[in-house]
Amino acid sequence: MKKDFSEFLSTLTEDKFTEITNKINSVENRINFSTTPEGINKFVGDLSIVNLQFTIEIVRLYHEWLNS
């Protein structure tokens, strides 16, 4: 049976986003930066890593949903 992506999207509730955020935060992601060019570059890099972790969690959920 072919699954509709919109069905998966409907599973992404606010509670699910909170759960993912809490999981990522439990890994001790600390974002600190200074207002120097190097500090801002570090901030952007750290923020990108957190964004990637969140995206990977969404892909993991999608993979589980698709194979259920």
Secondary structure as the mmCIF struct_conf table of DSSP 4:
data_model
#
loop_
_struct_conf.conf_type_id
_struct_conf.id
_struct_conf.beg_label_comp_id
_struct_conf.beg_label_asym_id
_struct_conf.beg_label_seq_id
_struct_conf.end_label_comp_id
_struct_conf.end_label_asym_id
_struct_conf.end_label_seq_id
HELX_LH_PP_P HELX_LH_PP_P1 LYS A 2 ASP A 4
HELX_RH_AL_P HELX_RH_AL_P1 PHE A 5 SER A 10
TURN_TY1_P TURN_TY1_P1 THR A 11 THR A 11
HELX_RH_AL_P HELX_RH_AL_P2 GLU A 14 ASN A 25
TURN_TY1_P TURN_TY1_P2 SER A 26 GLU A 28
BEND BEND1 THR A 35 THR A 36
HELX_RH_AL_P HELX_RH_AL_P3 PRO A 37 LEU A 66
TURN_TY1_P TURN_TY1_P3 ASN A 67 ASN A 67
#
